[in-house]
Amino acid sequence: MLERERIIEIVVAVAVVVTMLGVMVSIGSSYGGDALSPDGAELLVGAIIGFIFLLLGVGLALAFLLNDPGEGLEDDDADAKSTA
């Protein structure tokens, strides 16, 4: 069975990707036809850039929310400095 944190990461990642696909489909259906119009192309590029920033924000939020201080992550850094 997967850990609770891993399930949260999977659900959030799938939700973000499904949202991005929905945005891309809606842009394509609104501004498309045989080819994507210039306005649609600009919106698509903006959606891709927004997707990148959204994933960055979600990744940082998950890293801070799911990080357990008791896992010793900060202690490993201190140990590495003292042995060097």
Phi, psi and omega in degrees: 000143180284153177289158181301317181296320181294322178294319178298315180299318181295314181296317180294317180296317179295319179297319180293318180293319178296321176298316179297317178296322177297318177296318180294319179293319180292323175295317180296321181284331180279319186249003183262189181170242171285325179218160180281133180288162178301322177295320178294323179295320177295319178295322179295318177296318177297322179293322179293317178295318177298322178297319179297313179292325177297315178295324176298313180295318179295319179296317178294318179297316179295323180297319180283323183285324184265357180283122179266119180299337181280359181282351177083020180294320180284335179287327179297322180294319179293320178295322181293323180289325183285334180272345183280000000 
